[in-house]
Amino acid sequence: MSLRVLVVDDEENIRLLYKEELTEEGYDVVLAESGYEALDIVKEQGVDLVVLDIKMPKIDGIETLRLLKDESRDLPVILCSAYGQYKQDFCTWASDAYIVKTADLTELKATIKNIIKEKNI
């Protein structure tokens, strides 16, 4: 059974790019366009890992991260943002990794593999 990865981003093009690239890596990819949708998916369907954007309308990634960790402390979450300054924000430290978003997903793929290995997923 393949690892189930939830990609949360308000930009459709980013979601589709991540889905294509991560599916090629052998992951079962689920998409959400908001933090609220992500929370519903985690509760109703379950996932093994979350890739989460920070800057989103209504509920940002930092608040979504907090709610995800309240729901399931062991759920690995990778914050992925175009803005590097959030890396120093204390609230992001609950994530398992922080990646600055680029079109090259090499770092994201490597980070997912490292988390899978570290957490023995």
Phi and psi restraints in degrees (range 20) as a CNS / XPLOR table:
assign (resid 1 and name C) (resid 2 and name N)
       (resid 2 and name CA) (resid 2 and name C) 1.0 -84.2 20.0 2
assign (resid 2 and name N) (resid 2 and name CA)
       (resid 2 and name C) (resid 3 and name N) 1.0 156.3 20.0 2
assign (resid 2 and name C) (resid 3 and name N)
       (resid 3 and name CA) (resid 3 and name C) 1.0 -65.7 20.0 2
assign (resid 3 and name N) (resid 3 and name CA)
       (resid 3 and name C) (resid 4 and name N) 1.0 135.1 20.0 2
assign (resid 3 and name C) (resid 4 and name N)
       (resid 4 and name CA) (resid 4 and name C) 1.0 -97.6 20.0 2
assign (resid 4 and name N) (resid 4 and name CA)
       (resid 4 and name C) (resid 5 and name N) 1.0 114.9 20.0 2
assign (resid 4 and name C) (resid 5 and name N)
       (resid 5 and name CA) (resid 5 and name C) 1.0 -111.7 20.0 2
assign (resid 5 and name N) (resid 5 and name CA)
       (resid 5 and name C) (resid 6 and name N) 1.0 128.9 20.0 2
assign (resid 5 and name C) (resid 6 and name N)
       (resid 6 and name CA) (resid 6 and name C) 1.0 -100.4 20.0 2
assign (resid 6 and name N) (resid 6 and name CA)
       (resid 6 and name C) (resid 7 and name N) 1.0 122.3 20.0 2
assign (resid 6 and name C) (resid 7 and name N)
       (resid 7 and name CA) (resid 7 and name C) 1.0 -104.8 20.0 2
assign (resid 7 and name N) (resid 7 and name CA)
       (resid 7 and name C) (resid 8 and name N) 1.0 122.8 20.0 2
assign (resid 7 and name C) (resid 8 and name N)
       (resid 8 and name CA) (resid 8 and name C) 1.0 -118.2 20.0 2
assign (resid 8 and name N) (resid 8 and name CA)
       (resid 8 and name C) (resid 9 and name N) 1.0 113.8 20.0 2
assign (resid 8 and name C) (resid 9 and name N)
       (resid 9 and name CA) (resid 9 and name C) 1.0 -157.1 20.0 2
assign (resid 9 and name N) (resid 9 and name CA)
       (resid 9 and name C) (resid 10 and name N) 1.0 138.9 20.0 2
assign (resid 9 and name C) (resid 10 and name N)
       (resid 10 and name CA) (resid 10 and name C) 1.0 -78.0 20.0 2
assign (resid 10 and name N) (resid 10 and name CA)
       (resid 10 and name C) (resid 11 and name N) 1.0 -11.3 20.0 2
assign (resid 10 and name C) (resid 11 and name N)
       (resid 11 and name CA) (resid 11 and name C) 1.0 -96.0 20.0 2
assign (resid 11 and name N) (resid 11 and name CA)
       (resid 11 and name C) (resid 12 and name N) 1.0 117.3 20.0 2
assign (resid 11 and name C) (resid 12 and name N)
       (resid 12 and name CA) (resid 12 and name C) 1.0 -59.0 20.0 2
assign (resid 12 and name N) (resid 12 and name CA)
       (resid 12 and name C) (resid 13 and name N) 1.0 -41.7 20.0 2
assign (resid 12 and name C) (resid 13 and name N)
       (resid 13 and name CA) (resid 13 and name C) 1.0 -60.5 20.0 2
assign (resid 13 and name N) (resid 13 and name CA)
       (resid 13 and name C) (resid 14 and name N) 1.0 -38.3 20.0 2
assign (resid 13 and name C) (resid 14 and name N)
       (resid 14 and name CA) (resid 14 and name C) 1.0 -66.0 20.0 2
assign (resid 14 and name N) (resid 14 and name CA)
       (resid 14 and name C) (resid 15 and name N) 1.0 -46.9 20.0 2
assign (resid 14 and name C) (resid 15 and name N)
       (resid 15 and name CA) (resid 15 and name C) 1.0 -57.0 20.0 2
assign (resid 15 and name N) (resid 15 and name CA)
       (resid 15 and name C) (resid 16 and name N) 1.0 -45.7 20.0 2
assign (resid 15 and name C) (resid 16 and name N)
       (resid 16 and name CA) (resid 16 and name C) 1.0 -67.4 20.0 2
assign (resid 16 and name N) (resid 16 and name CA)
       (resid 16 and name C) (resid 17 and name N) 1.0 -39.9 20.0 2
assign (resid 16 and name C) (resid 17 and name N)
       (resid 17 and name CA) (resid 17 and name C) 1.0 -61.3 20.0 2
assign (resid 17 and name N) (resid 17 and name CA)
       (resid 17 and name C) (resid 18 and name N) 1.0 -48.7 20.0 2
assign (resid 17 and name C) (resid 18 and name N)
       (resid 18 and name CA) (resid 18 and name C) 1.0 -61.7 20.0 2
assign (resid 18 and name N) (resid 18 and name CA)
       (resid 18 and name C) (resid 19 and name N) 1.0 -42.0 20.0 2
assign (resid 18 and name C) (resid 19 and name N)
       (resid 19 and name CA) (resid 19 and name C) 1.0 -60.7 20.0 2
assign (resid 19 and name N) (resid 19 and name CA)
       (resid 19 and name C) (resid 20 and name N) 1.0 -47.2 20.0 2
assign (resid 19 and name C) (resid 20 and name N)
       (resid 20 and name CA) (resid 20 and name C) 1.0 -61.4 20.0 2
assign (resid 20 and name N) (resid 20 and name CA)
       (resid 20 and name C) (resid 21 and name N) 1.0 -49.7 20.0 2
assign (resid 20 and name C) (resid 21 and name N)
       (resid 21 and name CA) (resid 21 and name C) 1.0 -65.9 20.0 2
assign (resid 21 and name N) (resid 21 and name CA)
       (resid 21 and name C) (resid 22 and name N) 1.0 -43.2 20.0 2
assign (resid 21 and name C) (resid 22 and name N)
       (resid 22 and name CA) (resid 22 and name C) 1.0 -75.6 20.0 2
assign (resid 22 and name N) (resid 22 and name CA)
       (resid 22 and name C) (resid 23 and name N) 1.0 -30.0 20.0 2
assign (resid 22 and name C) (resid 23 and name N)
       (resid 23 and name CA) (resid 23 and name C) 1.0 -64.9 20.0 2
assign (resid 23 and name N) (resid 23 and name CA)
       (resid 23 and name C) (resid 24 and name N) 1.0 -40.1 20.0 2
assign (resid 23 and name C) (resid 24 and name N)
       (resid 24 and name CA) (resid 24 and name C) 1.0 -61.2 20.0 2
assign (resid 24 and name N) (resid 24 and name CA)
       (resid 24 and name C) (resid 25 and name N) 1.0 -26.6 20.0 2
assign (resid 24 and name C) (resid 25 and name N)
       (resid 25 and name CA) (resid 25 and name C) 1.0 -81.2 20.0 2
assign (resid 25 and name N) (resid 25 and name CA)
       (resid 25 and name C) (resid 26 and name N) 1.0 -5.5 20.0 2
assign (resid 25 and name C) (resid 26 and name N)
       (resid 26 and name CA) (resid 26 and name C) 1.0 99.3 20.0 2
assign (resid 26 and name N) (resid 26 and name CA)
       (resid 26 and name C) (resid 27 and name N) 1.0 8.1 20.0 2
assign (resid 26 and name C) (resid 27 and name N)
       (resid 27 and name CA) (resid 27 and name C) 1.0 -88.6 20.0 2
assign (resid 27 and name N) (resid 27 and name CA)
       (resid 27 and name C) (resid 28 and name N) 1.0 151.0 20.0 2
assign (resid 27 and name C) (resid 28 and name N)
       (resid 28 and name CA) (resid 28 and name C) 1.0 -88.9 20.0 2
assign (resid 28 and name N) (resid 28 and name CA)
       (resid 28 and name C) (resid 29 and name N) 1.0 111.0 20.0 2
assign (resid 28 and name C) (resid 29 and name N)
       (resid 29 and name CA) (resid 29 and name C) 1.0 -104.8 20.0 2
assign (resid 29 and name N) (resid 29 and name CA)
       (resid 29 and name C) (resid 30 and name N) 1.0 129.9 20.0 2
assign (resid 29 and name C) (resid 30 and name N)
       (resid 30 and name CA) (resid 30 and name C) 1.0 -115.8 20.0 2
assign (resid 30 and name N) (resid 30 and name CA)
       (resid 30 and name C) (resid 31 and name N) 1.0 142.5 20.0 2
assign (resid 30 and name C) (resid 31 and name N)
       (resid 31 and name CA) (resid 31 and name C) 1.0 -114.9 20.0 2
assign (resid 31 and name N) (resid 31 and name CA)
       (resid 31 and name C) (resid 32 and name N) 1.0 144.8 20.0 2
assign (resid 31 and name C) (resid 32 and name N)
       (resid 32 and name CA) (resid 32 and name C) 1.0 -139.1 20.0 2
assign (resid 32 and name N) (resid 32 and name CA)
       (resid 32 and name C) (resid 33 and name N) 1.0 141.6 20.0 2
assign (resid 32 and name C) (resid 33 and name N)
       (resid 33 and name CA) (resid 33 and name C) 1.0 -99.1 20.0 2
assign (resid 33 and name N) (resid 33 and name CA)
       (resid 33 and name C) (resid 34 and name N) 1.0 -2.0 20.0 2
assign (resid 33 and name C) (resid 34 and name N)
       (resid 34 and name CA) (resid 34 and name C) 1.0 -149.7 20.0 2
assign (resid 34 and name N) (resid 34 and name CA)
       (resid 34 and name C) (resid 35 and name N) 1.0 163.2 20.0 2
assign (resid 34 and name C) (resid 35 and name N)
       (resid 35 and name CA) (resid 35 and name C) 1.0 -63.2 20.0 2
assign (resid 35 and name N) (resid 35 and name CA)
       (resid 35 and name C) (resid 36 and name N) 1.0 -38.8 20.0 2
assign (resid 35 and name C) (resid 36 and name N)
       (resid 36 and name CA) (resid 36 and name C) 1.0 -63.9 20.0 2
assign (resid 36 and name N) (resid 36 and name CA)
       (resid 36 and name C) (resid 37 and name N) 1.0 -43.0 20.0 2
assign (resid 36 and name C) (resid 37 and name N)
       (resid 37 and name CA) (resid 37 and name C) 1.0 -63.6 20.0 2
assign (resid 37 and name N) (resid 37 and name CA)
       (resid 37 and name C) (resid 38 and name N) 1.0 -39.6 20.0 2
assign (resid 37 and name C) (resid 38 and name N)
       (resid 38 and name CA) (resid 38 and name C) 1.0 -61.1 20.0 2
assign (resid 38 and name N) (resid 38 and name CA)
       (resid 38 and name C) (resid 39 and name N) 1.0 -44.9 20.0 2
assign (resid 38 and name C) (resid 39 and name N)
       (resid 39 and name CA) (resid 39 and name C) 1.0 -60.8 20.0 2
assign (resid 39 and name N) (resid 39 and name CA)
       (resid 39 and name C) (resid 40 and name N) 1.0 -41.1 20.0 2
assign (resid 39 and name C) (resid 40 and name N)
       (resid 40 and name CA) (resid 40 and name C) 1.0 -63.5 20.0 2
assign (resid 40 and name N) (resid 40 and name CA)
       (resid 40 and name C) (resid 41 and name N) 1.0 -43.9 20.0 2
assign (resid 40 and name C) (resid 41 and name N)
       (resid 41 and name CA) (resid 41 and name C) 1.0 -62.6 20.0 2
assign (resid 41 and name N) (resid 41 and name CA)
       (resid 41 and name C) (resid 42 and name N) 1.0 -44.4 20.0 2
assign (resid 41 and name C) (resid 42 and name N)
       (resid 42 and name CA) (resid 42 and name C) 1.0 -61.8 20.0 2
assign (resid 42 and name N) (resid 42 and name CA)
       (resid 42 and name C) (resid 43 and name N) 1.0 -43.2 20.0 2
assign (resid 42 and name C) (resid 43 and name N)
       (resid 43 and name CA) (resid 43 and name C) 1.0 -69.5 20.0 2
assign (resid 43 and name N) (resid 43 and name CA)
       (resid 43 and name C) (resid 44 and name N) 1.0 -42.4 20.0 2
assign (resid 43 and name C) (resid 44 and name N)
       (resid 44 and name CA) (resid 44 and name C) 1.0 -88.8 20.0 2
assign (resid 44 and name N) (resid 44 and name CA)
       (resid 44 and name C) (resid 45 and name N) 1.0 -36.6 20.0 2
assign (resid 44 and name C) (resid 45 and name N)
       (resid 45 and name CA) (resid 45 and name C) 1.0 -112.4 20.0 2
assign (resid 45 and name N) (resid 45 and name CA)
       (resid 45 and name C) (resid 46 and name N) 1.0 -27.4 20.0 2
assign (resid 45 and name C) (resid 46 and name N)
       (resid 46 and name CA) (resid 46 and name C) 1.0 75.6 20.0 2
assign (resid 46 and name N) (resid 46 and name CA)
       (resid 46 and name C) (resid 47 and name N) 1.0 141.8 20.0 2
assign (resid 46 and name C) (resid 47 and name N)
       (resid 47 and name CA) (resid 47 and name C) 1.0 -142.3 20.0 2
assign (resid 47 and name N) (resid 47 and name CA)
       (resid 47 and name C) (resid 48 and name N) 1.0 165.0 20.0 2
assign (resid 47 and name C) (resid 48 and name N)
       (resid 48 and name CA) (resid 48 and name C) 1.0 -97.5 20.0 2
assign (resid 48 and name N) (resid 48 and name CA)
       (resid 48 and name C) (resid 49 and name N) 1.0 -23.8 20.0 2
assign (resid 48 and name C) (resid 49 and name N)
       (resid 49 and name CA) (resid 49 and name C) 1.0 -159.2 20.0 2
assign (resid 49 and name N) (resid 49 and name CA)
       (resid 49 and name C) (resid 50 and name N) 1.0 147.8 20.0 2
assign (resid 49 and name C) (resid 50 and name N)
       (resid 50 and name CA) (resid 50 and name C) 1.0 -123.5 20.0 2
assign (resid 50 and name N) (resid 50 and name CA)
       (resid 50 and name C) (resid 51 and name N) 1.0 133.0 20.0 2
assign (resid 50 and name C) (resid 51 and name N)
       (resid 51 and name CA) (resid 51 and name C) 1.0 -107.6 20.0 2
assign (resid 51 and name N) (resid 51 and name CA)
       (resid 51 and name C) (resid 52 and name N) 1.0 117.2 20.0 2
assign (resid 51 and name C) (resid 52 and name N)
       (resid 52 and name CA) (resid 52 and name C) 1.0 -125.6 20.0 2
assign (resid 52 and name N) (resid 52 and name CA)
       (resid 52 and name C) (resid 53 and name N) 1.0 123.1 20.0 2
assign (resid 52 and name C) (resid 53 and name N)
       (resid 53 and name CA) (resid 53 and name C) 1.0 -73.1 20.0 2
assign (resid 53 and name N) (resid 53 and name CA)
       (resid 53 and name C) (resid 54 and name N) 1.0 154.9 20.0 2
assign (resid 53 and name C) (resid 54 and name N)
       (resid 54 and name CA) (resid 54 and name C) 1.0 -95.1 20.0 2
assign (resid 54 and name N) (resid 54 and name CA)
       (resid 54 and name C) (resid 55 and name N) 1.0 -52.0 20.0 2
assign (resid 54 and name C) (resid 55 and name N)
       (resid 55 and name CA) (resid 55 and name C) 1.0 -84.2 20.0 2
assign (resid 55 and name N) (resid 55 and name CA)
       (resid 55 and name C) (resid 56 and name N) 1.0 99.8 20.0 2
assign (resid 55 and name C) (resid 56 and name N)
       (resid 56 and name CA) (resid 56 and name C) 1.0 -138.9 20.0 2
assign (resid 56 and name N) (resid 56 and name CA)
       (resid 56 and name C) (resid 57 and name N) 1.0 151.4 20.0 2
assign (resid 56 and name C) (resid 57 and name N)
       (resid 57 and name CA) (resid 57 and name C) 1.0 -71.5 20.0 2
assign (resid 57 and name N) (resid 57 and name CA)
       (resid 57 and name C) (resid 58 and name N) 1.0 163.0 20.0 2
assign (resid 57 and name C) (resid 58 and name N)
       (resid 58 and name CA) (resid 58 and name C) 1.0 69.4 20.0 2
assign (resid 58 and name N) (resid 58 and name CA)
       (resid 58 and name C) (resid 59 and name N) 1.0 -65.4 20.0 2
assign (resid 58 and name C) (resid 59 and name N)
       (resid 59 and name CA) (resid 59 and name C) 1.0 -133.5 20.0 2
assign (resid 59 and name N) (resid 59 and name CA)
       (resid 59 and name C) (resid 60 and name N) 1.0 119.3 20.0 2
assign (resid 59 and name C) (resid 60 and name N)
       (resid 60 and name CA) (resid 60 and name C) 1.0 -79.2 20.0 2
assign (resid 60 and name N) (resid 60 and name CA)
       (resid 60 and name C) (resid 61 and name N) 1.0 172.8 20.0 2
assign (resid 60 and name C) (resid 61 and name N)
       (resid 61 and name CA) (resid 61 and name C) 1.0 -65.0 20.0 2
assign (resid 61 and name N) (resid 61 and name CA)
       (resid 61 and name C) (resid 62 and name N) 1.0 -30.7 20.0 2
assign (resid 61 and name C) (resid 62 and name N)
       (resid 62 and name CA) (resid 62 and name C) 1.0 -67.8 20.0 2
assign (resid 62 and name N) (resid 62 and name CA)
       (resid 62 and name C) (resid 63 and name N) 1.0 -44.4 20.0 2
assign (resid 62 and name C) (resid 63 and name N)
       (resid 63 and name CA) (resid 63 and name C) 1.0 -67.1 20.0 2
assign (resid 63 and name N) (resid 63 and name CA)
       (resid 63 and name C) (resid 64 and name N) 1.0 -39.6 20.0 2
assign (resid 63 and name C) (resid 64 and name N)
       (resid 64 and name CA) (resid 64 and name C) 1.0 -61.7 20.0 2
assign (resid 64 and name N) (resid 64 and name CA)
       (resid 64 and name C) (resid 65 and name N) 1.0 -42.2 20.0 2
assign (resid 64 and name C) (resid 65 and name N)
       (resid 65 and name CA) (resid 65 and name C) 1.0 -56.8 20.0 2
assign (resid 65 and name N) (resid 65 and name CA)
       (resid 65 and name C) (resid 66 and name N) 1.0 -47.7 20.0 2
assign (resid 65 and name C) (resid 66 and name N)
       (resid 66 and name CA) (resid 66 and name C) 1.0 -59.1 20.0 2
assign (resid 66 and name N) (resid 66 and name CA)
       (resid 66 and name C) (resid 67 and name N) 1.0 -45.5 20.0 2
assign (resid 66 and name C) (resid 67 and name N)
       (resid 67 and name CA) (resid 67 and name C) 1.0 -68.0 20.0 2
assign (resid 67 and name N) (resid 67 and name CA)
       (resid 67 and name C) (resid 68 and name N) 1.0 -37.6 20.0 2
assign (resid 67 and name C) (resid 68 and name N)
       (resid 68 and name CA) (resid 68 and name C) 1.0 -63.1 20.0 2
assign (resid 68 and name N) (resid 68 and name CA)
       (resid 68 and name C) (resid 69 and name N) 1.0 -44.0 20.0 2
assign (resid 68 and name C) (resid 69 and name N)
       (resid 69 and name CA) (resid 69 and name C) 1.0 -69.9 20.0 2
assign (resid 69 and name N) (resid 69 and name CA)
       (resid 69 and name C) (resid 70 and name N) 1.0 -31.2 20.0 2
assign (resid 69 and name C) (resid 70 and name N)
       (resid 70 and name CA) (resid 70 and name C) 1.0 -63.9 20.0 2
assign (resid 70 and name N) (resid 70 and name CA)
       (resid 70 and name C) (resid 71 and name N) 1.0 -38.6 20.0 2
assign (resid 70 and name C) (resid 71 and name N)
       (resid 71 and name CA) (resid 71 and name C) 1.0 -75.0 20.0 2
assign (resid 71 and name N) (resid 71 and name CA)
       (resid 71 and name C) (resid 72 and name N) 1.0 -42.6 20.0 2
assign (resid 71 and name C) (resid 72 and name N)
       (resid 72 and name CA) (resid 72 and name C) 1.0 -149.9 20.0 2
assign (resid 72 and name N) (resid 72 and name CA)
       (resid 72 and name C) (resid 73 and name N) 1.0 92.3 20.0 2
assign (resid 72 and name C) (resid 73 and name N)
       (resid 73 and name CA) (resid 73 and name C) 1.0 -57.6 20.0 2
assign (resid 73 and name N) (resid 73 and name CA)
       (resid 73 and name C) (resid 74 and name N) 1.0 -31.0 20.0 2
assign (resid 73 and name C) (resid 74 and name N)
       (resid 74 and name CA) (resid 74 and name C) 1.0 -86.1 20.0 2
assign (resid 74 and name N) (resid 74 and name CA)
       (resid 74 and name C) (resid 75 and name N) 1.0 -5.9 20.0 2
assign (resid 74 and name C) (resid 75 and name N)
       (resid 75 and name CA) (resid 75 and name C) 1.0 -68.5 20.0 2
assign (resid 75 and name N) (resid 75 and name CA)
       (resid 75 and name C) (resid 76 and name N) 1.0 118.5 20.0 2
assign (resid 75 and name C) (resid 76 and name N)
       (resid 76 and name CA) (resid 76 and name C) 1.0 -69.4 20.0 2
assign (resid 76 and name N) (resid 76 and name CA)
       (resid 76 and name C) (resid 77 and name N) 1.0 132.6 20.0 2
assign (resid 76 and name C) (resid 77 and name N)
       (resid 77 and name CA) (resid 77 and name C) 1.0 -128.7 20.0 2
assign (resid 77 and name N) (resid 77 and name CA)
       (resid 77 and name C) (resid 78 and name N) 1.0 127.0 20.0 2
assign (resid 77 and name C) (resid 78 and name N)
       (resid 78 and name CA) (resid 78 and name C) 1.0 -106.8 20.0 2
assign (resid 78 and name N) (resid 78 and name CA)
       (resid 78 and name C) (resid 79 and name N) 1.0 118.0 20.0 2
assign (resid 78 and name C) (resid 79 and name N)
       (resid 79 and name CA) (resid 79 and name C) 1.0 -81.5 20.0 2
assign (resid 79 and name N) (resid 79 and name CA)
       (resid 79 and name C) (resid 80 and name N) 1.0 135.8 20.0 2
assign (resid 79 and name C) (resid 80 and name N)
       (resid 80 and name CA) (resid 80 and name C) 1.0 -136.1 20.0 2
assign (resid 80 and name N) (resid 80 and name CA)
       (resid 80 and name C) (resid 81 and name N) 1.0 111.0 20.0 2
assign (resid 80 and name C) (resid 81 and name N)
       (resid 81 and name CA) (resid 81 and name C) 1.0 -138.6 20.0 2
assign (resid 81 and name N) (resid 81 and name CA)
       (resid 81 and name C) (resid 82 and name N) 1.0 150.5 20.0 2
assign (resid 81 and name C) (resid 82 and name N)
       (resid 82 and name CA) (resid 82 and name C) 1.0 -75.8 20.0 2
assign (resid 82 and name N) (resid 82 and name CA)
       (resid 82 and name C) (resid 83 and name N) 1.0 -7.9 20.0 2
assign (resid 82 and name C) (resid 83 and name N)
       (resid 83 and name CA) (resid 83 and name C) 1.0 -110.9 20.0 2
assign (resid 83 and name N) (resid 83 and name CA)
       (resid 83 and name C) (resid 84 and name N) 1.0 108.6 20.0 2
assign (resid 83 and name C) (resid 84 and name N)
       (resid 84 and name CA) (resid 84 and name C) 1.0 -68.7 20.0 2
assign (resid 84 and name N) (resid 84 and name CA)
       (resid 84 and name C) (resid 85 and name N) 1.0 -21.2 20.0 2
assign (resid 84 and name C) (resid 85 and name N)
       (resid 85 and name CA) (resid 85 and name C) 1.0 -65.1 20.0 2
assign (resid 85 and name N) (resid 85 and name CA)
       (resid 85 and name C) (resid 86 and name N) 1.0 -22.6 20.0 2
assign (resid 85 and name C) (resid 86 and name N)
       (resid 86 and name CA) (resid 86 and name C) 1.0 -68.8 20.0 2
assign (resid 86 and name N) (resid 86 and name CA)
       (resid 86 and name C) (resid 87 and name N) 1.0 -18.5 20.0 2
assign (resid 86 and name C) (resid 87 and name N)
       (resid 87 and name CA) (resid 87 and name C) 1.0 -58.7 20.0 2
assign (resid 87 and name N) (resid 87 and name CA)
       (resid 87 and name C) (resid 88 and name N) 1.0 -30.0 20.0 2
assign (resid 87 and name C) (resid 88 and name N)
       (resid 88 and name CA) (resid 88 and name C) 1.0 -86.9 20.0 2
assign (resid 88 and name N) (resid 88 and name CA)
       (resid 88 and name C) (resid 89 and name N) 1.0 -7.0 20.0 2
assign (resid 88 and name C) (resid 89 and name N)
       (resid 89 and name CA) (resid 89 and name C) 1.0 -72.6 20.0 2
assign (resid 89 and name N) (resid 89 and name CA)
       (resid 89 and name C) (resid 90 and name N) 1.0 123.4 20.0 2
assign (resid 89 and name C) (resid 90 and name N)
       (resid 90 and name CA) (resid 90 and name C) 1.0 -52.0 20.0 2
assign (resid 90 and name N) (resid 90 and name CA)
       (resid 90 and name C) (resid 91 and name N) 1.0 -35.5 20.0 2
assign (resid 90 and name C) (resid 91 and name N)
       (resid 91 and name CA) (resid 91 and name C) 1.0 -66.0 20.0 2
assign (resid 91 and name N) (resid 91 and name CA)
       (resid 91 and name C) (resid 92 and name N) 1.0 -22.2 20.0 2
assign (resid 91 and name C) (resid 92 and name N)
       (resid 92 and name CA) (resid 92 and name C) 1.0 -82.6 20.0 2
assign (resid 92 and name N) (resid 92 and name CA)
       (resid 92 and name C) (resid 93 and name N) 1.0 -10.4 20.0 2
assign (resid 92 and name C) (resid 93 and name N)
       (resid 93 and name CA) (resid 93 and name C) 1.0 -67.2 20.0 2
assign (resid 93 and name N) (resid 93 and name CA)
       (resid 93 and name C) (resid 94 and name N) 1.0 -17.5 20.0 2
assign (resid 93 and name C) (resid 94 and name N)
       (resid 94 and name CA) (resid 94 and name C) 1.0 -73.1 20.0 2
assign (resid 94 and name N) (resid 94 and name CA)
       (resid 94 and name C) (resid 95 and name N) 1.0 -13.8 20.0 2
assign (resid 94 and name C) (resid 95 and name N)
       (resid 95 and name CA) (resid 95 and name C) 1.0 -75.3 20.0 2
assign (resid 95 and name N) (resid 95 and name CA)
       (resid 95 and name C) (resid 96 and name N) 1.0 161.9 20.0 2
assign (resid 95 and name C) (resid 96 and name N)
       (resid 96 and name CA) (resid 96 and name C) 1.0 -84.4 20.0 2
assign (resid 96 and name N) (resid 96 and name CA)
       (resid 96 and name C) (resid 97 and name N) 1.0 -21.7 20.0 2
assign (resid 96 and name C) (resid 97 and name N)
       (resid 97 and name CA) (resid 97 and name C) 1.0 -162.2 20.0 2
assign (resid 97 and name N) (resid 97 and name CA)
       (resid 97 and name C) (resid 98 and name N) 1.0 160.2 20.0 2
assign (resid 97 and name C) (resid 98 and name N)
       (resid 98 and name CA) (resid 98 and name C) 1.0 -134.1 20.0 2
assign (resid 98 and name N) (resid 98 and name CA)
       (resid 98 and name C) (resid 99 and name N) 1.0 124.7 20.0 2
assign (resid 98 and name C) (resid 99 and name N)
       (resid 99 and name CA) (resid 99 and name C) 1.0 -126.1 20.0 2
assign (resid 99 and name N) (resid 99 and name CA)
       (resid 99 and name C) (resid 100 and name N) 1.0 136.6 20.0 2
assign (resid 99 and name C) (resid 100 and name N)
       (resid 100 and name CA) (resid 100 and name C) 1.0 -81.5 20.0 2
assign (resid 100 and name N) (resid 100 and name CA)
       (resid 100 and name C) (resid 101 and name N) 1.0 124.6 20.0 2
assign (resid 100 and name C) (resid 101 and name N)
       (resid 101 and name CA) (resid 101 and name C) 1.0 -65.3 20.0 2
assign (resid 101 and name N) (resid 101 and name CA)
       (resid 101 and name C) (resid 102 and name N) 1.0 130.4 20.0 2
assign (resid 101 and name C) (resid 102 and name N)
       (resid 102 and name CA) (resid 102 and name C) 1.0 -141.9 20.0 2
assign (resid 102 and name N) (resid 102 and name CA)
       (resid 102 and name C) (resid 103 and name N) 1.0 170.0 20.0 2
assign (resid 102 and name C) (resid 103 and name N)
       (resid 103 and name CA) (resid 103 and name C) 1.0 -72.5 20.0 2
assign (resid 103 and name N) (resid 103 and name CA)
       (resid 103 and name C) (resid 104 and name N) 1.0 -21.9 20.0 2
assign (resid 103 and name C) (resid 104 and name N)
       (resid 104 and name CA) (resid 104 and name C) 1.0 -86.9 20.0 2
assign (resid 104 and name N) (resid 104 and name CA)
       (resid 104 and name C) (resid 105 and name N) 1.0 113.9 20.0 2
assign (resid 104 and name C) (resid 105 and name N)
       (resid 105 and name CA) (resid 105 and name C) 1.0 -93.5 20.0 2
assign (resid 105 and name N) (resid 105 and name CA)
       (resid 105 and name C) (resid 106 and name N) 1.0 15.2 20.0 2
assign (resid 105 and name C) (resid 106 and name N)
       (resid 106 and name CA) (resid 106 and name C) 1.0 -56.9 20.0 2
assign (resid 106 and name N) (resid 106 and name CA)
       (resid 106 and name C) (resid 107 and name N) 1.0 -47.3 20.0 2
assign (resid 106 and name C) (resid 107 and name N)
       (resid 107 and name CA) (resid 107 and name C) 1.0 -64.7 20.0 2
assign (resid 107 and name N) (resid 107 and name CA)
       (resid 107 and name C) (resid 108 and name N) 1.0 -40.8 20.0 2
assign (resid 107 and name C) (resid 108 and name N)
       (resid 108 and name CA) (resid 108 and name C) 1.0 -62.3 20.0 2
assign (resid 108 and name N) (resid 108 and name CA)
       (resid 108 and name C) (resid 109 and name N) 1.0 -46.9 20.0 2
assign (resid 108 and name C) (resid 109 and name N)
       (resid 109 and name CA) (resid 109 and name C) 1.0 -61.6 20.0 2
assign (resid 109 and name N) (resid 109 and name CA)
       (resid 109 and name C) (resid 110 and name N) 1.0 -42.8 20.0 2
assign (resid 109 and name C) (resid 110 and name N)
       (resid 110 and name CA) (resid 110 and name C) 1.0 -64.9 20.0 2
assign (resid 110 and name N) (resid 110 and name CA)
       (resid 110 and name C) (resid 111 and name N) 1.0 -39.8 20.0 2
assign (resid 110 and name C) (resid 111 and name N)
       (resid 111 and name CA) (resid 111 and name C) 1.0 -65.0 20.0 2
assign (resid 111 and name N) (resid 111 and name CA)
       (resid 111 and name C) (resid 112 and name N) 1.0 -42.5 20.0 2
assign (resid 111 and name C) (resid 112 and name N)
       (resid 112 and name CA) (resid 112 and name C) 1.0 -60.1 20.0 2
assign (resid 112 and name N) (resid 112 and name CA)
       (resid 112 and name C) (resid 113 and name N) 1.0 -46.2 20.0 2
assign (resid 112 and name C) (resid 113 and name N)
       (resid 113 and name CA) (resid 113 and name C) 1.0 -61.7 20.0 2
assign (resid 113 and name N) (resid 113 and name CA)
       (resid 113 and name C) (resid 114 and name N) 1.0 -39.9 20.0 2
assign (resid 113 and name C) (resid 114 and name N)
       (resid 114 and name CA) (resid 114 and name C) 1.0 -64.8 20.0 2
assign (resid 114 and name N) (resid 114 and name CA)
       (resid 114 and name C) (resid 115 and name N) 1.0 -42.4 20.0 2
assign (resid 114 and name C) (resid 115 and name N)
       (resid 115 and name CA) (resid 115 and name C) 1.0 -65.3 20.0 2
assign (resid 115 and name N) (resid 115 and name CA)
       (resid 115 and name C) (resid 116 and name N) 1.0 -41.3 20.0 2
assign (resid 115 and name C) (resid 116 and name N)
       (resid 116 and name CA) (resid 116 and name C) 1.0 -59.2 20.0 2
assign (resid 116 and name N) (resid 116 and name CA)
       (resid 116 and name C) (resid 117 and name N) 1.0 -44.1 20.0 2
assign (resid 116 and name C) (resid 117 and name N)
       (resid 117 and name CA) (resid 117 and name C) 1.0 -67.0 20.0 2
assign (resid 117 and name N) (resid 117 and name CA)
       (resid 117 and name C) (resid 118 and name N) 1.0 -48.4 20.0 2
assign (resid 117 and name C) (resid 118 and name N)
       (resid 118 and name CA) (resid 118 and name C) 1.0 -61.8 20.0 2
assign (resid 118 and name N) (resid 118 and name CA)
       (resid 118 and name C) (resid 119 and name N) 1.0 -42.2 20.0 2
assign (resid 118 and name C) (resid 119 and name N)
       (resid 119 and name CA) (resid 119 and name C) 1.0 -93.1 20.0 2
assign (resid 119 and name N) (resid 119 and name CA)
       (resid 119 and name C) (resid 120 and name N) 1.0 -3.1 20.0 2
assign (resid 119 and name C) (resid 120 and name N)
       (resid 120 and name CA) (resid 120 and name C) 1.0 54.7 20.0 2
assign (resid 120 and name N) (resid 120 and name CA)
       (resid 120 and name C) (resid 121 and name N) 1.0 51.1 20.0 2
